[in-house]
Amino acid sequence: MALEKTILAVITTNRELVSGGAPIFFAANNEEMQQISFTLEKILDAMAHTLTDGIMIIVKHF
């Protein structure tokens, strides 16, 4: 079975909402969260996805 998707990073505005093995980036507000997400999306050649208000993930689709 081949790996098809991997979470590369988590970006959040609330430190208490996330934990885990992927790198976590903390943003001061939603605007900064979006800016960080889209920058990582381009650098990592991946896609940004909104999970909830205040949490985004960067996913690599193989």
Predicted model as a PDB file, atoms N, CA, C, CB and O in Angstrom, pLDDT in the B-factor column:
MODEL        1                                                                  
ATOM      1  N   MET A   1       0.841  -1.172   0.000  1.00 75.00           N  
ATOM      2  CA  MET A   1       0.000   0.000   0.000  1.00 75.00           C  
ATOM      3  C   MET A   1       0.892   1.243   0.000  1.00 75.00           C  
ATOM      4  CB  MET A   1      -0.960  -0.006   1.218  1.00 75.00           C  
ATOM      5  O   MET A   1       1.794   1.364   0.828  1.00 75.00           O  
ATOM      6  N   ALA A   2       0.642   2.138  -0.907  1.00 82.00           N  
ATOM      7  CA  ALA A   2       1.445   3.349  -1.039  1.00 82.00           C  
ATOM      8  C   ALA A   2       0.831   4.491  -0.228  1.00 82.00           C  
ATOM      9  CB  ALA A   2       1.572   3.752  -2.520  1.00 82.00           C  
ATOM     10  O   ALA A   2      -0.388   4.595  -0.091  1.00 82.00           O  
ATOM     11  N   LEU A   3       1.696   5.330   0.296  1.00 82.00           N  
ATOM     12  CA  LEU A   3       1.260   6.521   1.015  1.00 82.00           C  
ATOM     13  C   LEU A   3       0.763   7.538   0.007  1.00 82.00           C  
ATOM     14  CB  LEU A   3       2.406   7.112   1.882  1.00 82.00           C  
ATOM     15  O   LEU A   3       1.483   7.878  -0.931  1.00 82.00           O  
ATOM     16  N   GLU A   4      -0.472   8.036   0.186  1.00 93.00           N  
ATOM     17  CA  GLU A   4      -1.055   8.970  -0.773  1.00 93.00           C  
ATOM     18  C   GLU A   4      -1.131  10.394  -0.264  1.00 93.00           C  
ATOM     19  CB  GLU A   4      -2.418   8.515  -1.151  1.00 93.00           C  
ATOM     20  O   GLU A   4      -1.115  11.332  -1.062  1.00 93.00           O  
ATOM     21  N   LYS A   5      -1.215  10.583   1.068  1.00 95.00           N  
ATOM     22  CA  LYS A   5      -1.342  11.917   1.646  1.00 95.00           C  
ATOM     23  C   LYS A   5      -0.575  11.967   2.954  1.00 95.00           C  
ATOM     24  CB  LYS A   5      -2.829  12.293   1.868  1.00 95.00           C  
ATOM     25  O   LYS A   5      -0.532  10.985   3.695  1.00 95.00           O  
ATOM     26  N   THR A   6       0.035  13.121   3.238  1.00 96.00           N  
ATOM     27  CA  THR A   6       0.770  13.314   4.477  1.00 96.00           C  
ATOM     28  C   THR A   6       0.526  14.731   4.988  1.00 96.00           C  
ATOM     29  CB  THR A   6       2.285  13.054   4.270  1.00 96.00           C  
ATOM     30  O   THR A   6       0.596  15.692   4.222  1.00 96.00           O  
ATOM     31  N   ILE A   7       0.240  14.857   6.278  1.00 96.00           N  
ATOM     32  CA  ILE A   7       0.116  16.181   6.883  1.00 96.00           C  
ATOM     33  C   ILE A   7       1.518  16.681   7.194  1.00 96.00           C  
ATOM     34  CB  ILE A   7      -0.775  16.145   8.176  1.00 96.00           C  
ATOM     35  O   ILE A   7       2.239  16.068   7.981  1.00 96.00           O  
ATOM     36  N   LEU A   8       1.903  17.789   6.580  1.00 98.00           N  
ATOM     37  CA  LEU A   8       3.242  18.341   6.748  1.00 98.00           C  
ATOM     38  C   LEU A   8       3.320  19.389   7.849  1.00 98.00           C  
ATOM     39  CB  LEU A   8       3.708  18.939   5.455  1.00 98.00           C  
ATOM     40  O   LEU A   8       4.375  19.563   8.459  1.00 98.00           O  
ATOM     41  N   ALA A   9       2.212  20.094   8.114  1.00 98.00           N  
ATOM     42  CA  ALA A   9       2.229  21.159   9.116  1.00 98.00           C  
ATOM     43  C   ALA A   9       0.810  21.492   9.564  1.00 98.00           C  
ATOM     44  CB  ALA A   9       2.922  22.416   8.560  1.00 98.00           C  
ATOM     45  O   ALA A   9      -0.162  21.240   8.851  1.00 98.00           O  
ATOM     46  N   VAL A  10       0.718  22.062  10.758  1.00 98.00           N  
ATOM     47  CA  VAL A  10      -0.542  22.557  11.312  1.00 98.00           C  
ATOM     48  C   VAL A  10      -0.327  24.022  11.663  1.00 98.00           C  
ATOM     49  CB  VAL A  10      -1.003  21.720  12.575  1.00 98.00           C  
ATOM     50  O   VAL A  10       0.695  24.387  12.243  1.00 98.00           O  
ATOM     51  N   ILE A  11      -1.299  24.861  11.305  1.00 98.00           N  
ATOM     52  CA  ILE A  11      -1.225  26.280  11.625  1.00 98.00           C  
ATOM     53  C   ILE A  11      -2.468  26.627  12.426  1.00 98.00           C  
ATOM     54  CB  ILE A  11      -1.108  27.165  10.331  1.00 98.00           C  
ATOM     55  O   ILE A  11      -3.581  26.274  12.035  1.00 98.00           O  
ATOM     56  N   THR A  12      -2.284  27.321  13.554  1.00 98.00           N  
ATOM     57  CA  THR A  12      -3.412  27.627  14.418  1.00 98.00           C  
ATOM     58  C   THR A  12      -3.286  28.996  15.061  1.00 98.00           C  
ATOM     59  CB  THR A  12      -3.547  26.574  15.484  1.00 98.00           C  
ATOM     60  O   THR A  12      -2.196  29.556  15.176  1.00 98.00           O  
ATOM     61  N   THR A  13      -4.429  29.517  15.475  1.00 98.00           N  
ATOM     62  CA  THR A  13      -4.452  30.761  16.242  1.00 98.00           C  
ATOM     63  C   THR A  13      -4.649  30.481  17.729  1.00 98.00           C  
ATOM     64  CB  THR A  13      -5.561  31.687  15.728  1.00 98.00           C  
ATOM     65  O   THR A  13      -4.591  31.399  18.547  1.00 98.00           O  
ATOM     66  N   ASN A  14      -4.883  29.205  18.083  1.00 97.00           N  
ATOM     67  CA  ASN A  14      -5.145  28.835  19.474  1.00 97.00           C  
ATOM     68  C   ASN A  14      -4.238  27.672  19.872  1.00 97.00           C  
ATOM     69  CB  ASN A  14      -6.642  28.459  19.675  1.00 97.00           C  
ATOM     70  O   ASN A  14      -4.446  26.546  19.418  1.00 97.00           O  
ATOM     71  N   ARG A  15      -3.259  27.923  20.695  1.00 94.00           N  
ATOM     72  CA  ARG A  15      -2.282  26.918  21.115  1.00 94.00           C  
ATOM     73  C   ARG A  15      -2.917  25.720  21.810  1.00 94.00           C  
ATOM     74  CB  ARG A  15      -1.270  27.547  22.033  1.00 94.00           C  
ATOM     75  O   ARG A  15      -2.350  24.628  21.783  1.00 94.00           O  
ATOM     76  N   GLU A  16      -4.072  25.896  22.426  1.00 95.00           N  
ATOM     77  CA  GLU A  16      -4.706  24.826  23.189  1.00 95.00           C  
ATOM     78  C   GLU A  16      -5.499  23.844  22.328  1.00 95.00           C  
ATOM     79  CB  GLU A  16      -5.612  25.419  24.220  1.00 95.00           C  
ATOM     80  O   GLU A  16      -5.922  22.799  22.822  1.00 95.00           O  
ATOM     81  N   LEU A  17      -5.705  24.159  21.058  1.00 93.00           N  
ATOM     82  CA  LEU A  17      -6.507  23.305  20.184  1.00 93.00           C  
ATOM     83  C   LEU A  17      -5.723  22.197  19.496  1.00 93.00           C  
ATOM     84  CB  LEU A  17      -7.165  24.141  19.151  1.00 93.00           C  
ATOM     85  O   LEU A  17      -6.317  21.223  19.033  1.00 93.00           O  
ATOM     86  N   VAL A  18      -4.397  22.323  19.419  1.00 95.00           N  
ATOM     87  CA  VAL A  18      -3.624  21.362  18.635  1.00 95.00           C  
ATOM     88  C   VAL A  18      -2.449  20.785  19.422  1.00 95.00           C  
ATOM     89  CB  VAL A  18      -3.116  22.018  17.366  1.00 95.00           C  
ATOM     90  O   VAL A  18      -1.905  21.406  20.336  1.00 95.00           O  
ATOM     91  N   SER A  19      -2.089  19.573  19.021  1.00 93.00           N  
ATOM     92  CA  SER A  19      -0.874  18.911  19.503  1.00 93.00           C  
ATOM     93  C   SER A  19      -0.602  17.776  18.534  1.00 93.00           C  
ATOM     94  CB  SER A  19      -1.022  18.388  20.999  1.00 93.00           C  
ATOM     95  O   SER A  19      -1.455  17.447  17.710  1.00 93.00           O  
ATOM     96  N   GLY A  20       0.561  17.180  18.619  1.00 91.00           N  
ATOM     97  CA  GLY A  20       0.824  16.048  17.749  1.00 91.00           C  
ATOM     98  C   GLY A  20       2.206  16.054  17.147  1.00 91.00           C  
ATOM     99  O   GLY A  20       3.089  16.799  17.572  1.00 91.00           O  
ATOM    100  N   GLY A  21       2.379  15.200  16.138  1.00 92.00           N  
ATOM    101  CA  GLY A  21       3.690  14.960  15.558  1.00 92.00           C  
ATOM    102  C   GLY A  21       4.101  15.874  14.423  1.00 92.00           C  
ATOM    103  O   GLY A  21       5.289  15.965  14.111  1.00 92.00           O  
ATOM    104  N   ALA A  22       3.150  16.554  13.793  1.00 96.00           N  
ATOM    105  CA  ALA A  22       3.494  17.464  12.697  1.00 96.00           C  
ATOM    106  C   ALA A  22       3.974  18.791  13.274  1.00 96.00           C  
ATOM    107  CB  ALA A  22       2.276  17.685  11.751  1.00 96.00           C  
ATOM    108  O   ALA A  22       3.581  19.158  14.381  1.00 96.00           O  
ATOM    109  N   PRO A  23       4.817  19.515  12.542  1.00 97.00           N  
ATOM    110  CA  PRO A  23       5.228  20.854  13.007  1.00 97.00           C  
ATOM    111  C   PRO A  23       3.997  21.751  13.164  1.00 97.00           C  
ATOM    112  CB  PRO A  23       6.248  21.500  12.012  1.00 97.00           C  
ATOM    113  O   PRO A  23       3.099  21.741  12.322  1.00 97.00           O  
ATOM    114  N   ILE A  24       3.970  22.523  14.247  1.00 98.00           N  
ATOM    115  CA  ILE A  24       2.842  23.404  14.536  1.00 98.00           C  
ATOM    116  C   ILE A  24       3.326  24.849  14.496  1.00 98.00           C  
ATOM    117  CB  ILE A  24       2.203  23.068  15.920  1.00 98.00           C  
ATOM    118  O   ILE A  24       4.310  25.208  15.144  1.00 98.00           O  
ATOM    119  N   PHE A  25       2.616  25.673  13.724  1.00 98.00           N  
ATOM    120  CA  PHE A  25       2.924  27.095  13.616  1.00 98.00           C  
ATOM    121  C   PHE A  25       1.794  27.869  14.288  1.00 98.00           C  
ATOM    122  CB  PHE A  25       3.106  27.535  12.116  1.00 98.00           C  
ATOM    123  O   PHE A  25       0.619  27.601  14.034  1.00 98.00           O  
ATOM    124  N   PHE A  26       2.145  28.821  15.138  1.00 98.00           N  
ATOM    125  CA  PHE A  26       1.156  29.622  15.845  1.00 98.00           C  
ATOM    126  C   PHE A  26       1.058  31.000  15.213  1.00 98.00           C  
ATOM    127  CB  PHE A  26       1.512  29.737  17.338  1.00 98.00           C  
ATOM    128  O   PHE A  26       2.068  31.663  14.976  1.00 98.00           O  
ATOM    129  N   ALA A  27      -0.174  31.424  14.942  1.00 98.00           N  
ATOM    130  CA  ALA A  27      -0.423  32.726  14.323  1.00 98.00           C  
ATOM    131  C   ALA A  27      -1.190  33.611  15.301  1.00 98.00           C  
ATOM    132  CB  ALA A  27      -1.211  32.568  12.989  1.00 98.00           C  
ATOM    133  O   ALA A  27      -1.949  33.117  16.135  1.00 98.00           O  
ATOM    134  N   ALA A  28      -0.986  34.904  15.192  1.00 98.00           N  
ATOM    135  CA  ALA A  28      -1.641  35.855  16.090  1.00 98.00           C  
ATOM    136  C   ALA A  28      -3.131  36.031  15.772  1.00 98.00           C  
ATOM    137  CB  ALA A  28      -0.940  37.201  16.014  1.00 98.00           C  
ATOM    138  O   ALA A  28      -3.931  36.324  16.660  1.00 98.00           O  
ATOM    139  N   ASN A  29      -3.494  35.848  14.487  1.00 97.00           N  
ATOM    140  CA  ASN A  29      -4.886  36.031  14.081  1.00 97.00           C  
ATOM    141  C   ASN A  29      -5.143  35.241  12.799  1.00 97.00           C  
ATOM    142  CB  ASN A  29      -5.213  37.541  13.876  1.00 97.00           C  
ATOM    143  O   ASN A  29      -4.225  34.637  12.243  1.00 97.00           O  
ATOM    144  N   ASN A  30      -6.391  35.246  12.333  1.00 96.00           N  
ATOM    145  CA  ASN A  30      -6.747  34.472  11.138  1.00 96.00           C  
ATOM    146  C   ASN A  30      -6.021  34.946   9.884  1.00 96.00           C  
ATOM    147  CB  ASN A  30      -8.237  34.543  10.909  1.00 96.00           C  
ATOM    148  O   ASN A  30      -5.668  34.136   9.027  1.00 96.00           O  
ATOM    149  N   GLU A  31      -5.799  36.248   9.774  1.00 97.00           N  
ATOM    150  CA  GLU A  31      -5.090  36.776   8.603  1.00 97.00           C  
ATOM    151  C   GLU A  31      -3.659  36.243   8.557  1.00 97.00           C  
ATOM    152  CB  GLU A  31      -5.083  38.321   8.625  1.00 97.00           C  
ATOM    153  O   GLU A  31      -3.188  35.815   7.503  1.00 97.00           O  
ATOM    154  N   GLU A  32      -2.974  36.268   9.687  1.00 98.00           N  
ATOM    155  CA  GLU A  32      -1.611  35.739   9.736  1.00 98.00           C  
ATOM    156  C   GLU A  32      -1.599  34.229   9.501  1.00 98.00           C  
ATOM    157  CB  GLU A  32      -0.959  36.068  11.086  1.00 98.00           C  
ATOM    158  O   GLU A  32      -0.686  33.710   8.859  1.00 98.00           O  
ATOM    159  N   MET A  33      -2.601  33.527  10.014  1.00 98.00           N  
ATOM    160  CA  MET A  33      -2.704  32.084   9.804  1.00 98.00           C  
ATOM    161  C   MET A  33      -2.816  31.773   8.305  1.00 98.00           C  
ATOM    162  CB  MET A  33      -3.925  31.507  10.571  1.00 98.00           C  
ATOM    163  O   MET A  33      -2.155  30.864   7.805  1.00 98.00           O  
ATOM    164  N   GLN A  34      -3.645  32.523   7.605  1.00 97.00           N  
ATOM    165  CA  GLN A  34      -3.798  32.316   6.163  1.00 97.00           C  
ATOM    166  C   GLN A  34      -2.496  32.621   5.424  1.00 97.00           C  
ATOM    167  CB  GLN A  34      -4.934  33.194   5.614  1.00 97.00           C  
ATOM    168  O   GLN A  34      -2.112  31.891   4.511  1.00 97.00           O  
ATOM    169  N   GLN A  35      -1.827  33.687   5.816  1.00 98.00           N  
ATOM    170  CA  GLN A  35      -0.566  34.063   5.166  1.00 98.00           C  
ATOM    171  C   GLN A  35       0.486  32.969   5.368  1.00 98.00           C  
ATOM    172  CB  GLN A  35      -0.048  35.415   5.722  1.00 98.00           C  
ATOM    173  O   GLN A  35       1.161  32.580   4.415  1.00 98.00           O  
ATOM    174  N   ILE A  36       0.628  32.476   6.585  1.00 98.00           N  
ATOM    175  CA  ILE A  36       1.588  31.393   6.861  1.00 98.00           C  
ATOM    176  C   ILE A  36       1.217  30.150   6.065  1.00 98.00           C  
ATOM    177  CB  ILE A  36       1.631  31.063   8.379  1.00 98.00           C  
ATOM    178  O   ILE A  36       2.085  29.513   5.467  1.00 98.00           O  
ATOM    179  N   SER A  37      -0.060  29.804   6.052  1.00 98.00           N  
ATOM    180  CA  SER A  37      -0.525  28.608   5.341  1.00 98.00           C  
ATOM    181  C   SER A  37      -0.214  28.675   3.855  1.00 98.00           C  
ATOM    182  CB  SER A  37      -2.021  28.424   5.543  1.00 98.00           C  
ATOM    183  O   SER A  37       0.284  27.707   3.280  1.00 98.00           O  
ATOM    184  N   PHE A  38      -0.499  29.797   3.236  1.00 97.00           N  
ATOM    185  CA  PHE A  38      -0.287  29.909   1.802  1.00 97.00           C  
ATOM    186  C   PHE A  38       1.202  29.966   1.450  1.00 97.00           C  
ATOM    187  CB  PHE A  38      -0.997  31.141   1.268  1.00 97.00           C  
ATOM    188  O   PHE A  38       1.606  29.499   0.385  1.00 97.00           O  
ATOM    189  N   THR A  39       2.011  30.534   2.334  1.00 98.00           N  
ATOM    190  CA  THR A  39       3.460  30.532   2.118  1.00 98.00           C  
ATOM    191  C   THR A  39       4.004  29.104   2.208  1.00 98.00           C  
ATOM    192  CB  THR A  39       4.169  31.448   3.151  1.00 98.00           C  
ATOM    193  O   THR A  39       4.787  28.681   1.357  1.00 98.00           O  
ATOM    194  N   LEU A  40       3.591  28.367   3.234  1.00 98.00           N  
ATOM    195  CA  LEU A  40       4.029  26.968   3.367  1.00 98.00           C  
ATOM    196  C   LEU A  40       3.530  26.122   2.202  1.00 98.00           C  
ATOM    197  CB  LEU A  40       3.533  26.372   4.696  1.00 98.00           C  
ATOM    198  O   LEU A  40       4.237  25.236   1.721  1.00 98.00           O  
ATOM    199  N   GLU A  41       2.323  26.396   1.755  1.00 97.00           N  
ATOM    200  CA  GLU A  41       1.738  25.679   0.621  1.00 97.00           C  
ATOM    201  C   GLU A  41       2.647  25.794  -0.606  1.00 97.00           C  
ATOM    202  CB  GLU A  41       0.327  26.228   0.299  1.00 97.00           C  
ATOM    203  O   GLU A  41       2.882  24.804  -1.299  1.00 97.00           O  
ATOM    204  N   LYS A  42       3.148  26.979  -0.870  1.00 98.00           N  
ATOM    205  CA  LYS A  42       4.019  27.191  -2.024  1.00 98.00           C  
ATOM    206  C   LYS A  42       5.395  26.572  -1.818  1.00 98.00           C  
ATOM    207  CB  LYS A  42       4.160  28.675  -2.308  1.00 98.00           C  
ATOM    208  O   LYS A  42       5.929  25.925  -2.719  1.00 98.00           O  
ATOM    209  N   ILE A  43       5.968  26.769  -0.640  1.00 97.00           N  
ATOM    210  CA  ILE A  43       7.310  26.253  -0.360  1.00 97.00           C  
ATOM    211  C   ILE A  43       7.339  24.729  -0.402  1.00 97.00           C  
ATOM    212  CB  ILE A  43       7.795  26.746   1.005  1.00 97.00           C  
ATOM    213  O   ILE A  43       8.272  24.140  -0.947  1.00 97.00           O  
ATOM    214  N   LEU A  44       6.322  24.092   0.171  1.00 97.00           N  
ATOM    215  CA  LEU A  44       6.306  22.636   0.301  1.00 97.00           C  
ATOM    216  C   LEU A  44       5.641  21.929  -0.877  1.00 97.00           C  
ATOM    217  CB  LEU A  44       5.605  22.252   1.569  1.00 97.00           C  
ATOM    218  O   LEU A  44       5.567  20.701  -0.896  1.00 97.00           O  
ATOM    219  N   ASP A  45       5.159  22.686  -1.853  1.00 97.00           N  
ATOM    220  CA  ASP A  45       4.443  22.124  -2.999  1.00 97.00           C  
ATOM    221  C   ASP A  45       3.321  21.215  -2.504  1.00 97.00           C  
ATOM    222  CB  ASP A  45       5.412  21.341  -3.929  1.00 97.00           C  
ATOM    223  O   ASP A  45       3.218  20.050  -2.887  1.00 97.00           O  
ATOM    224  N   ALA A  46       2.482  21.790  -1.638  1.00 98.00           N  
ATOM    225  CA  ALA A  46       1.403  21.043  -1.000  1.00 98.00           C  
ATOM    226  C   ALA A  46       0.132  21.887  -1.037  1.00 98.00           C  
ATOM    227  CB  ALA A  46       1.775  20.658   0.466  1.00 98.00           C  
ATOM    228  O   ALA A  46       0.094  22.929  -1.691  1.00 98.00           O  
ATOM    229  N   MET A  47      -0.910  21.437  -0.335  1.00 98.00           N  
ATOM    230  CA  MET A  47      -2.182  22.152  -0.336  1.00 98.00           C  
ATOM    231  C   MET A  47      -2.576  22.533   1.082  1.00 98.00           C  
ATOM    232  CB  MET A  47      -3.282  21.301  -0.985  1.00 98.00           C  
ATOM    233  O   MET A  47      -2.384  21.757   2.018  1.00 98.00           O  
ATOM    234  N   ALA A  48      -3.127  23.734   1.235  1.00 98.00           N  
ATOM    235  CA  ALA A  48      -3.634  24.205   2.525  1.00 98.00           C  
ATOM    236  C   ALA A  48      -5.115  23.862   2.618  1.00 98.00           C  
ATOM    237  CB  ALA A  48      -3.404  25.742   2.699  1.00 98.00           C  
ATOM    238  O   ALA A  48      -5.872  24.062   1.668  1.00 98.00           O  
ATOM    239  N   HIS A  49      -5.518  23.341   3.777  1.00 98.00           N  
ATOM    240  CA  HIS A  49      -6.912  22.984   4.022  1.00 98.00           C  
ATOM    241  C   HIS A  49      -7.344  23.568   5.364  1.00 98.00           C  
ATOM    242  CB  HIS A  49      -7.108  21.437   3.999  1.00 98.00           C  
ATOM    243  O   HIS A  49      -6.609  23.490   6.348  1.00 98.00           O  
ATOM    244  N   THR A  50      -8.541  24.152   5.398  1.00 97.00           N  
ATOM    245  CA  THR A  50      -9.099  24.660   6.641  1.00 97.00           C  
ATOM    246  C   THR A  50      -9.851  23.538   7.329  1.00 97.00           C  
ATOM    247  CB  THR A  50     -10.027  25.877   6.388  1.00 97.00           C  
ATOM    248  O   THR A  50     -10.749  22.938   6.739  1.00 97.00           O  
ATOM    249  N   LEU A  51      -9.490  23.246   8.582  1.00 96.00           N  
ATOM    250  CA  LEU A  51     -10.208  22.234   9.355  1.00 96.00           C  
ATOM    251  C   LEU A  51     -11.359  22.865  10.130  1.00 96.00           C  
ATOM    252  CB  LEU A  51      -9.251  21.512  10.319  1.00 96.00           C  
ATOM    253  O   LEU A  51     -12.503  22.420  10.037  1.00 96.00           O  
ATOM    254  N   THR A  52     -11.046  23.896  10.888  1.00 95.00           N  
ATOM    255  CA  THR A  52     -12.053  24.641  11.643  1.00 95.00           C  
ATOM    256  C   THR A  52     -11.613  26.095  11.666  1.00 95.00           C  
ATOM    257  CB  THR A  52     -12.233  24.071  13.104  1.00 95.00           C  
ATOM    258  O   THR A  52     -10.544  26.439  11.161  1.00 95.00           O  
ATOM    259  N   ASP A  53     -12.437  26.938  12.249  1.00 95.00           N  
ATOM    260  CA  ASP A  53     -12.040  28.328  12.416  1.00 95.00           C  
ATOM    261  C   ASP A  53     -10.847  28.358  13.366  1.00 95.00           C  
ATOM    262  CB  ASP A  53     -13.226  29.206  12.957  1.00 95.00           C  
ATOM    263  O   ASP A  53     -10.976  28.017  14.542  1.00 95.00           O  
ATOM    264  N   GLY A  54      -9.702  28.759  12.863  1.00 96.00           N  
ATOM    265  CA  GLY A  54      -8.507  28.831  13.690  1.00 96.00           C  
ATOM    266  C   GLY A  54      -7.526  27.690  13.514  1.00 96.00           C  
ATOM    267  O   GLY A  54      -6.487  27.669  14.173  1.00 96.00           O  
ATOM    268  N   ILE A  55      -7.834  26.727  12.627  1.00 98.00           N  
ATOM    269  CA  ILE A  55      -6.902  25.622  12.374  1.00 98.00           C  
ATOM    270  C   ILE A  55      -6.840  25.319  10.885  1.00 98.00           C  
ATOM    271  CB  ILE A  55      -7.321  24.360  13.159  1.00 98.00           C  
ATOM    272  O   ILE A  55      -7.863  25.081  10.245  1.00 98.00           O  
ATOM    273  N   MET A  56      -5.632  25.330  10.345  1.00 98.00           N  
ATOM    274  CA  MET A  56      -5.391  24.914   8.962  1.00 98.00           C  
ATOM    275  C   MET A  56      -4.293  23.864   8.963  1.00 98.00           C  
ATOM    276  CB  MET A  56      -5.002  26.130   8.058  1.00 98.00           C  
ATOM    277  O   MET A  56      -3.434  23.850   9.844  1.00 98.00           O  
ATOM    278  N   ILE A  57      -4.327  22.979   7.961  1.00 98.00           N  
ATOM    279  CA  ILE A  57      -3.257  21.987   7.797  1.00 98.00           C  
ATOM    280  C   ILE A  57      -2.684  22.104   6.388  1.00 98.00           C  
ATOM    281  CB  ILE A  57      -3.784  20.538   8.061  1.00 98.00           C  
ATOM    282  O   ILE A  57      -3.353  22.542   5.453  1.00 98.00           O  
ATOM    283  N   ILE A  58      -1.438  21.701   6.274  1.00 98.00           N  
ATOM    284  CA  ILE A  58      -0.769  21.618   4.973  1.00 98.00           C  
ATOM    285  C   ILE A  58      -0.606  20.141   4.665  1.00 98.00           C  
ATOM    286  CB  ILE A  58       0.629  22.372   4.967  1.00 98.00           C  
ATOM    287  O   ILE A  58       0.006  19.399   5.432  1.00 98.00           O  
ATOM    288  N   VAL A  59      -1.162  19.721   3.531  1.00 98.00           N  
ATOM    289  CA  VAL A  59      -1.172  18.302   3.153  1.00 98.00           C  
ATOM    290  C   VAL A  59      -0.455  18.125   1.826  1.00 98.00           C  
ATOM    291  CB  VAL A  59      -2.623  17.758   3.062  1.00 98.00           C  
ATOM    292  O   VAL A  59      -0.689  18.868   0.873  1.00 98.00           O  
ATOM    293  N   LYS A  60       0.422  17.132   1.777  1.00 97.00           N  
ATOM    294  CA  LYS A  60       1.110  16.747   0.538  1.00 97.00           C  
ATOM    295  C   LYS A  60       0.338  15.580  -0.065  1.00 97.00           C  
ATOM    296  CB  LYS A  60       2.625  16.361   0.802  1.00 97.00           C  
ATOM    297  O   LYS A  60       0.169  14.543   0.578  1.00 97.00           O  
ATOM    298  N   HIS A  61      -0.126  15.747  -1.291  1.00 93.00           N  
ATOM    299  CA  HIS A  61      -0.842  14.697  -2.031  1.00 93.00           C  
ATOM    300  C   HIS A  61       0.135  14.086  -3.034  1.00 93.00           C  
ATOM    301  CB  HIS A  61      -2.127  15.270  -2.761  1.00 93.00           C  
ATOM    302  O   HIS A  61       0.662  14.788  -3.898  1.00 93.00           O  
ATOM    303  N   PHE A  62       0.371  12.802  -2.922  1.00 89.00           N  
ATOM    304  CA  PHE A  62       1.310  12.123  -3.805  1.00 89.00           C  
ATOM    305  C   PHE A  62       0.617  11.533  -5.011  1.00 89.00           C  
ATOM    306  CB  PHE A  62       2.044  11.038  -3.056  1.00 89.00           C  
ATOM    307  O   PHE A  62       1.267  10.923  -5.860  1.00 89.00           O  
TER     308      PHE A  62                                                      
ENDMDL                                                                          
END                                                                             
